[in-house]
């Protein structure tokens, strides 16, 4: 009878050990996944910042070209009025 209790206690201890091992493995896996996701978000935000800078530069150039075009057009209009 006493040996039965020892066997039950040993089986309970073994299953408890298995539960702890599975639990810790899952926690470690989840932590790694969260860290990988954070790295991906960091890379994405860096890409976004670079694209935003490129977009701002493109916008600045477009405005500059538009200003030059308006200046040229105004000059041509003035010249056309002087010819008439």
N, C-alpha and C positions, 0 to 999 in steps of 0.2 A: 504494500500500500504506500509506503514511504517512497519507494522507487517510482511509483506512478506520479507522485507530486513533483519529484525531481525532473522527470521527463516532461511534464506539463510546463514547469518553470523554465526548463531549457528550451522548449519549443517556443514559449512566449518570448523569451529573451532573443532567440534567433529571429523570430518574425519582427520583433521590435527593432533589432539591428537592421534588418532588410528595409523596414519602413524608413528609418533614419537615413540610410544610404540612398534610397530612391529620392527622398525628400531633398537631401543636400545636392544630389546630382541635378534634380530639376531646378533648384534655386541657382546653382552655378550656371546651368544652361540659360536660364532666363536672364541672369546678369550679363552674360556674354552677348545675348541677343539685344538687350537694351544698349549695351556699349556699342555694338555694331550699328544699331539704328542711330545712335547719337553721332557717330562718325559720319554716317551717310547724310544726316541733316547738316552737319558742319560743312561737308563738301558741297552740298546743294546750296547752302547760304553763300559760300565763297563763289560758286559759279554765278549765282544770282547777282551778287555784288559786282562781279566783273561784267556781266551782261548789262547791268544798269549803267555802269561807267561807260561802256561802249555806246549804249543808247544815248546817253547825255552828250557824248562827243559827236555822234552822228547828228543829233539835233542841233548842236552848236554849228557844225559845218553847214547844215541845210539852211539855217537862219542866215549865216554869213553869205552863202551863195544867193539866197533870196534877196538879201540887201543889195548885193552887187547887181543882180538882175534888175531890181527896181531903179537903182541909180542909172544903169545903162538905158533903161526904158525911158526914164525921165529926161535923160540927155538927148535921146533920139526924138522924143516929143518936142523938146525945145528947139532942136535943129529943124524939125519939120515945120514948126510954126514960123521960124525965121525965114524959111524958104518960101512960104506962102506969101 
